[in-house]
Amino acid sequence: MPAFAQSENQQMIAEMIKKFGETHIKPKFMEWDESQEFPLEVFKKLGDLGLMGVLVPTEYGGSGFGYFEYVTAIIELAKVCGSIGLSMAAHNSLCTGHILAFGNEEQKKKYLPKLATAEWIGAWGLTEANTGSDALRMKCVAKKEGEYWVLNGSKNWITHGITGNVAVVLARTGELLDSHGITAFIVERSTPGFAGGKKENKLGMRASETAEMIFTDCKVHESQVLGNVGDGFVQAMKILDGGRISIAALSLGIAKGALEASIKYAKEREQFGQAIANFQAISFKLADMATEIEAAELLTLQAADLKNRGQKMTKEGAFAKYYASEVAVKCSTEAVQIFGGYGYTKDFPAEKYYRDSKLCTIGEGTSEIQKLVISREILK
Ligand SMILES: Cc1cc2nc3c(=O)[nH]c(=O)nc-3n(C[C@H](O)[C@H](O)[C@H](O)COP(=O)(O)OP(=O)(O)OC[C@H]3O[C@@H](n4cnc5c(N)ncnc54)[C@H](O)[C@@H]3O)c2cc1C
């Protein structure tokens, strides 16, 4: 068996999502895209299938799978709809992943079963209006008052910022720019002083909710601190290392979807009395797309393999995220070109892949930040 052949579990997950996509996503995804509706019911159904807690051990109500299965699930979902892939990934690897990695036993028992079944949807708040790449300058503060921490400030661009039932929130508990001056809190939606804010009107990924979270004198009990006070930033960087596998997989799904649609169209569409696939200008585009997708997949599986084995994968995660996301943008751009004028309309899938793909070079660390991470690692 080749080293990267899909296991039986991966094949089962891929089949299951293909069927799920046909029935529950394809009939509606353009409607959701148009209206920017976050289709909560789809995530509840994904929860029933075990896909909202792919990496959560079975003792906490999850599927207990590893990163290969997780990558397969995101790829297959993103082939159908990038938004569903993005929301599933953010829920799994950011909020749920943070509680799984750094929560104490009580916190894990309380939150993971709800998140893994999608009874609750999770959000993860690091970014603020003025601090994206430069997260250490965050202004959202938490001040200790007796047994409580009082949060004030806001988080922007948060996936499930309004709908999320629980959020992991990174807030400043120490000095500005001190990497040990940030703490992670679990904040339930019902906590007084926690509100959803502006929902972003986006270019792509429009069915994935992206919104502001606002904290006004929001009192969070000290039992809701994840790990130690002051460890939040270091924890967040570790979560983002793993999260990069998610975005690489998301990118791969979009790129593969764009390639599959392009191959089908190029064989069907005739110009000058023959299928456009016969023109080398088109077939070479397909060859480039296929080759780059293959390379992106190998980088993603390498990062997933390291993560499965509990090894450091900062550089490999950044390789995968950087390369796969740029490949997604390139492949979806080429798909629009191959579809010609039809590629520019909403009647064909190419334009949605094109719009959705761009998020991949921005979210969870831009391509420039990935290059920063990679160059730091190789210059050590
Ligand atoms: C759809 C969507 C969902 C998201 N979901 C979440 C979420 O769930 N939780 C969350 O916390 N955040 C989330 N984000 C935020 C996302 O992680 C940030 O947008 C991203 O990290 C970039 O930050 P920024 O937008 O502030 O850009 P900036 O940091 O302002 O960057 C602007 C430009 O400057 C470049 N740049 C910045 N610093 C450097 C540097 N040192 N060297 C070279 N170039 C640099 C960047 O690469 C970019 O091109 C989401 C964003 C989107 C669009």
The ligand as a Tripos MOL2 file, in Angstrom:
@<TRIPOS>MOLECULE
LIG
   53    58     1     0     0
SMALL
NO_CHARGES

@<TRIPOS>ATOM
      1 C1        -13.6870   34.6570    7.0210 C.3       1 LIG1
      2 C2        -12.7530   34.9080    8.1470 C.ar      1 LIG1
      3 C3        -12.8700   34.1340    9.3100 C.ar      1 LIG1
      4 C4        -12.0290   34.3780   10.4020 C.ar      1 LIG1
      5 N1        -12.2160   33.6590   11.5630 N.ar      1 LIG1
      6 C5        -11.4830   33.9840   12.6690 C.ar      1 LIG1
      7 C6        -11.7500   33.3400   13.9340 C.ar      1 LIG1
      8 O1        -12.6090   32.4590   14.0370 O.2       1 LIG1
      9 N2        -11.0300   33.7330   15.0130 N.ar      1 LIG1
     10 C7        -10.0640   34.7040   14.9480 C.ar      1 LIG1
     11 O2         -9.4610   35.0130   15.9690 O.2       1 LIG1
     12 N3         -9.7940   35.3390   13.7660 N.ar      1 LIG1
     13 C8        -10.4830   35.0040   12.6400 C.ar      1 LIG1
     14 N4        -10.2330   35.6450   11.4340 N.ar      1 LIG1
     15 C9         -9.2130   36.6900   11.3940 C.3       1 LIG1
     16 C10        -7.9830   36.2980   10.5960 C.3       1 LIG1
     17 O3         -7.2500   35.3500   11.2800 O.3       1 LIG1
     18 C11        -7.2170   37.5990   10.2920 C.3       1 LIG1
     19 O4         -7.9690   38.2960    9.3260 O.3       1 LIG1
     20 C12        -5.8230   37.3340    9.7890 C.3       1 LIG1
     21 O5         -5.0240   36.8150   10.8090 O.3       1 LIG1
     22 C13        -5.1600   38.5980    9.2270 C.3       1 LIG1
     23 O6         -5.2710   39.6630   10.1040 O.3       1 LIG1
     24 P1         -5.7950   41.0780    9.5730 P.3       1 LIG1
     25 O7         -7.0480   40.8120    8.8030 O.co2     1 LIG1
     26 O8         -5.8960   42.0010   10.7330 O.co2     1 LIG1
     27 O9         -4.6990   41.5710    8.5820 O.3       1 LIG1
     28 P2         -3.3770   42.4210    8.9520 P.3       1 LIG1
     29 O10        -2.6430   41.7280   10.0470 O.co2     1 LIG1
     30 O11        -3.7450   43.8400    9.1680 O.co2     1 LIG1
     31 O12        -2.5580   42.2760    7.6140 O.3       1 LIG1
     32 C14        -2.7580   43.1250    6.4830 C.3       1 LIG1
     33 C15        -1.6850   42.7940    5.4430 C.3       1 LIG1
     34 O13        -0.3820   43.0870    5.9890 O.3       1 LIG1
     35 C16         0.4380   41.9170    5.9500 C.3       1 LIG1
     36 N5          1.3040   41.9010    7.1280 N.ar      1 LIG1
     37 C17         0.9570   42.0860    8.4260 C.ar      1 LIG1
     38 N6          2.0410   41.9690    9.2070 N.ar      1 LIG1
     39 C18         3.0880   41.6730    8.4140 C.ar      1 LIG1
     40 C19         4.4780   41.4300    8.6320 C.ar      1 LIG1
     41 N7          5.0050   41.4220    9.8620 N.pl3     1 LIG1
     42 N8          5.2500   41.1760    7.5490 N.ar      1 LIG1
     43 C20         4.7250   41.1510    6.2920 C.ar      1 LIG1
     44 N9          3.4240   41.3800    6.0250 N.ar      1 LIG1
     45 C21         2.6100   41.6370    7.0700 C.ar      1 LIG1
     46 C22        -0.5470   40.7620    5.9450 C.3       1 LIG1
     47 O14         0.0400   39.5800    5.4140 O.3       1 LIG1
     48 C23        -1.6600   41.3030    5.0670 C.3       1 LIG1
     49 O15        -1.3180   41.1560    3.7170 O.3       1 LIG1
     50 C24       -11.0470   35.3880   10.3210 C.ar      1 LIG1
     51 C25       -10.9190   36.1350    9.1440 C.ar      1 LIG1
     52 C26       -11.7520   35.9200    8.0750 C.ar      1 LIG1
     53 C27       -11.6000   36.7670    6.8430 C.3       1 LIG1
@<TRIPOS>BOND
     1     1     2 1
     2     2     3 ar
     3     2    52 ar
     4     3     4 ar
     5     4     5 ar
     6     4    50 ar
     7     5     6 ar
     8     6     7 ar
     9     6    13 1
    10     7     8 2
    11     7     9 ar
    12     9    10 ar
    13    10    11 2
    14    10    12 ar
    15    12    13 ar
    16    13    14 ar
    17    14    15 1
    18    14    50 ar
    19    15    16 1
    20    16    17 1
    21    16    18 1
    22    18    19 1
    23    18    20 1
    24    20    21 1
    25    20    22 1
    26    22    23 1
    27    23    24 1
    28    24    25 2
    29    24    26 1
    30    24    27 1
    31    27    28 1
    32    28    29 2
    33    28    30 1
    34    28    31 1
    35    31    32 1
    36    32    33 1
    37    33    34 1
    38    33    48 1
    39    34    35 1
    40    35    36 1
    41    35    46 1
    42    36    37 ar
    43    36    45 ar
    44    37    38 ar
    45    38    39 ar
    46    39    40 ar
    47    39    45 ar
    48    40    41 1
    49    40    42 ar
    50    42    43 ar
    51    43    44 ar
    52    44    45 ar
    53    46    47 1
    54    46    48 1
    55    48    49 1
    56    50    51 ar
    57    51    52 ar
    58    52    53 1
@<TRIPOS>SUBSTRUCTURE
     1 LIG1         1 GROUP 0 **** ****
